[in-house]
Amino acid sequence: MHTSDPLHGIEPLSDEAVIAATRDWLEKAVIGLNLCPFAKAVHVKRQIRYVVSHAENEESLLEDLLHELQLLASADPGDIETTLVIHPRVLRDFLDYNDFLDIADAAVEELDLGGVLQVASFHPQYQFADSEPDDMGNFSNRAPYPTLHLLREDSVDKAVAAFPEAGRIYETNIETLRKLGPAGWKALFG
């Protein structure tokens, strides 16, 4: 039996299916289009923790986020370098999700992890300020499900220092995605 994802109103997928869709996006878009030149190494080394939150409200998602922040902070980077907290049942609306990012940043500070961990954001409806909804530049942060990406700051600093043109990643991504276009993006997953 074929099921679709909860974002499109059909019966929810299993955790395995949510992770598989996220991993497919990571491999085909993030790594395949080189949107993040740092992603391939941690993917190949299997240092990405995939967590599907079953939260159905912001309070439960915050509990899951706090747990995962603490787990990542205490884990050996050789085992877990980064964590993707995928939450398909809550914050499906991008504006609500975007508002929650302030809560996520406050959670990092509440745990005294400022300067240690940071939260990056991915969402199926991601839209940068002052951009149109269909602008291909938005697709650099569009994942199959709302996702909070927990990163180690020292790893980000090392990766940026090792990458000579780290400041140009954003601009390069926009150029890549605009050349790809909507049909090319859709074909990646077709």
C-alpha positions as a Python dict, from the first residue, in 0.01 Angstrom:
ca = {
    (1, 'M'): (0, 0, 0),
    (2, 'H'): (133, 342, -94),
    (3, 'T'): (115, 621, 158),
    (4, 'S'): (216, 980, 122),
    (5, 'D'): (356, 1218, 377),
    (6, 'P'): (160, 1410, 639),
    (7, 'L'): (244, 1742, 476),
    (8, 'H'): (15, 1648, 191),
    (9, 'G'): (-272, 1528, 406),
    (10, 'I'): (-239, 1154, 355),
    (11, 'E'): (-173, 901, 631),
    (12, 'P'): (158, 961, 814),
    (13, 'L'): (468, 777, 711),
    (14, 'S'): (671, 557, 940),
    (15, 'D'): (985, 689, 1104),
    (16, 'E'): (1186, 479, 858),
    (17, 'A'): (1011, 642, 561),
    (18, 'V'): (1062, 993, 703),
    (19, 'I'): (1433, 922, 755),
    (20, 'A'): (1463, 763, 410),
    (21, 'A'): (1308, 1071, 245),
    (22, 'T'): (1539, 1298, 444),
    (23, 'R'): (1845, 1089, 360),
    (24, 'D'): (1741, 1089, -9),
    (25, 'W'): (1717, 1471, 0),
    (26, 'L'): (2055, 1492, 171),
    (27, 'E'): (2221, 1265, -85),
    (28, 'K'): (2058, 1407, -399),
    (29, 'A'): (2026, 1777, -316),
    (30, 'V'): (2257, 1875, -30),
    (31, 'I'): (2547, 1648, -132),
    (32, 'G'): (2454, 1585, -497),
    (33, 'L'): (2428, 1955, -581),
    (34, 'N'): (2709, 2038, -335),
    (35, 'L'): (2484, 2281, -147),
    (36, 'C'): (2690, 2209, 163),
    (37, 'P'): (3048, 2107, 87),
    (38, 'F'): (3084, 1980, 446),
    (39, 'A'): (2794, 1733, 441),
    (40, 'K'): (2950, 1452, 239),
    (41, 'A'): (3224, 1365, 490),
    (42, 'V'): (2991, 1327, 790),
    (43, 'H'): (2741, 1136, 576),
    (44, 'V'): (3005, 892, 450),
    (45, 'K'): (3138, 842, 804),
    (46, 'R'): (2779, 785, 930),
    (47, 'Q'): (2814, 1062, 1188),
    (48, 'I'): (2469, 1210, 1125),
    (49, 'R'): (2203, 1125, 1382),
    (50, 'Y'): (1851, 1117, 1233),
    (51, 'V'): (1574, 1165, 1490),
    (52, 'V'): (1204, 1169, 1407),
    (53, 'S'): (1013, 1367, 1667),
    (54, 'H'): (657, 1252, 1730),
    (55, 'A'): (573, 1590, 1881),
    (56, 'E'): (237, 1730, 1786),
    (57, 'N'): (283, 2064, 1960),
    (58, 'E'): (564, 2309, 2021),
    (59, 'E'): (608, 2213, 2388),
    (60, 'S'): (675, 1849, 2303),
    (61, 'L'): (907, 1951, 2020),
    (62, 'L'): (1099, 2174, 2262),
    (63, 'E'): (1140, 1876, 2499),
    (64, 'D'): (1276, 1666, 2212),
    (65, 'L'): (1505, 1950, 2106),
    (66, 'L'): (1643, 1995, 2458),
    (67, 'H'): (1710, 1621, 2482),
    (68, 'E'): (1889, 1612, 2147),
    (69, 'L'): (2097, 1922, 2222),
    (70, 'Q'): (2218, 1760, 2545),
    (71, 'L'): (2284, 1429, 2373),
    (72, 'L'): (2486, 1592, 2093),
    (73, 'A'): (2683, 1808, 2337),
    (74, 'S'): (2784, 1502, 2539),
    (75, 'A'): (2846, 1265, 2243),
    (76, 'D'): (3184, 1192, 2093),
    (77, 'P'): (3202, 1383, 1760),
    (78, 'G'): (3350, 1069, 1605),
    (79, 'D'): (3020, 896, 1676),
    (80, 'I'): (2771, 1183, 1630),
    (81, 'E'): (2893, 1493, 1452),
    (82, 'T'): (2553, 1645, 1383),
    (83, 'T'): (2184, 1574, 1440),
    (84, 'L'): (1878, 1621, 1222),
    (85, 'V'): (1561, 1653, 1433),
    (86, 'I'): (1285, 1589, 1182),
    (87, 'H'): (938, 1685, 1304),
    (88, 'P'): (672, 1605, 1044),
    (89, 'R'): (371, 1650, 1276),
    (90, 'V'): (433, 1998, 1411),
    (91, 'L'): (524, 2339, 1267),
    (92, 'R'): (417, 2247, 916),
    (93, 'D'): (340, 2612, 847),
    (94, 'F'): (665, 2794, 768),
    (95, 'L'): (577, 3112, 959),
    (96, 'D'): (506, 2911, 1275),
    (97, 'Y'): (828, 2718, 1219),
    (98, 'N'): (1023, 3039, 1167),
    (99, 'D'): (886, 3180, 1494),
    (100, 'F'): (994, 2861, 1673),
    (101, 'L'): (1356, 2918, 1568),
    (102, 'D'): (1382, 3191, 1835),
    (103, 'I'): (1271, 2930, 2092),
    (104, 'A'): (1530, 2686, 1956),
    (105, 'D'): (1806, 2947, 1989),
    (106, 'A'): (1689, 3027, 2343),
    (107, 'A'): (1705, 2653, 2426),
    (108, 'V'): (2071, 2647, 2321),
    (109, 'E'): (2141, 2940, 2554),
    (110, 'E'): (1931, 2791, 2837),
    (111, 'L'): (2153, 2482, 2830),
    (112, 'D'): (2468, 2701, 2830),
    (113, 'L'): (2555, 2564, 2487),
    (114, 'G'): (2588, 2900, 2311),
    (115, 'G'): (2917, 2892, 2122),
    (116, 'V'): (2909, 2510, 2142),
    (117, 'L'): (2603, 2417, 1936),
    (118, 'Q'): (2382, 2600, 1689),
    (119, 'V'): (2054, 2525, 1513),
    (120, 'A'): (2017, 2552, 1136),
    (121, 'S'): (1675, 2544, 973),
    (122, 'F'): (1517, 2345, 692),
    (123, 'H'): (1150, 2334, 593),
    (124, 'P'): (946, 2227, 286),
    (125, 'Q'): (815, 2586, 251),
    (126, 'Y'): (1139, 2763, 346),
    (127, 'Q'): (1146, 3123, 230),
    (128, 'F'): (1424, 3373, 283),
    (129, 'A'): (1319, 3724, 382),
    (130, 'D'): (1247, 3947, 81),
    (131, 'S'): (1224, 3651, -159),
    (132, 'E'): (926, 3523, -353),
    (133, 'P'): (788, 3182, -246),
    (134, 'D'): (888, 3023, -579),
    (135, 'D'): (1241, 3170, -585),
    (136, 'M'): (1480, 2881, -642),
    (137, 'G'): (1719, 3028, -384),
    (138, 'N'): (1476, 2913, -114),
    (139, 'F'): (1537, 2552, -215),
    (140, 'S'): (1880, 2555, -50),
    (141, 'N'): (1688, 2523, 279),
    (142, 'R'): (1393, 2314, 161),
    (143, 'A'): (1380, 1966, 310),
    (144, 'P'): (1103, 1708, 278),
    (145, 'Y'): (989, 1776, 637),
    (146, 'P'): (1041, 2053, 893),
    (147, 'T'): (1388, 1987, 1034),
    (148, 'L'): (1610, 2139, 1301),
    (149, 'H'): (1975, 2074, 1220),
    (150, 'L'): (2196, 2071, 1529),
    (151, 'L'): (2558, 2157, 1456),
    (152, 'R'): (2877, 2175, 1658),
    (153, 'E'): (3017, 2528, 1634),
    (154, 'D'): (3381, 2416, 1645),
    (155, 'S'): (3316, 2176, 1356),
    (156, 'V'): (3152, 2453, 1156),
    (157, 'D'): (3450, 2681, 1229),
    (158, 'K'): (3700, 2412, 1121),
    (159, 'A'): (3505, 2334, 805),
    (160, 'V'): (3479, 2701, 709),
    (161, 'A'): (3851, 2755, 776),
    (162, 'A'): (3935, 2457, 554),
    (163, 'F'): (3712, 2575, 270),
    (164, 'P'): (3877, 2868, 90),
    (165, 'E'): (3558, 3025, -42),
    (166, 'A'): (3315, 2950, 241),
    (167, 'G'): (3171, 3300, 216),
    (168, 'R'): (3056, 3226, -138),
    (169, 'I'): (2863, 2907, -59),
    (170, 'Y'): (2529, 3089, -37),
    (171, 'E'): (2578, 3272, -367),
    (172, 'T'): (2701, 2957, -540),
    (173, 'N'): (2397, 2767, -413),
    (174, 'I'): (2160, 3027, -552),
    (175, 'E'): (2335, 3014, -891),
    (176, 'T'): (2322, 2632, -892),
    (177, 'L'): (1955, 2620, -795),
    (178, 'R'): (1847, 2888, -1042),
    (179, 'K'): (2026, 2704, -1324),
    (180, 'L'): (1858, 2381, -1212),
    (181, 'G'): (1514, 2539, -1204),
    (182, 'P'): (1188, 2390, -1072),
    (183, 'A'): (1182, 2109, -1329),
    (184, 'G'): (1541, 2011, -1249),
    (185, 'W'): (1467, 2010, -875),
    (186, 'K'): (1163, 1790, -929),
    (187, 'A'): (1365, 1557, -1154),
    (188, 'L'): (1617, 1501, -873),
    (189, 'F'): (1351, 1313, -680),
    (190, 'G'): (1148, 1172, -970),
}
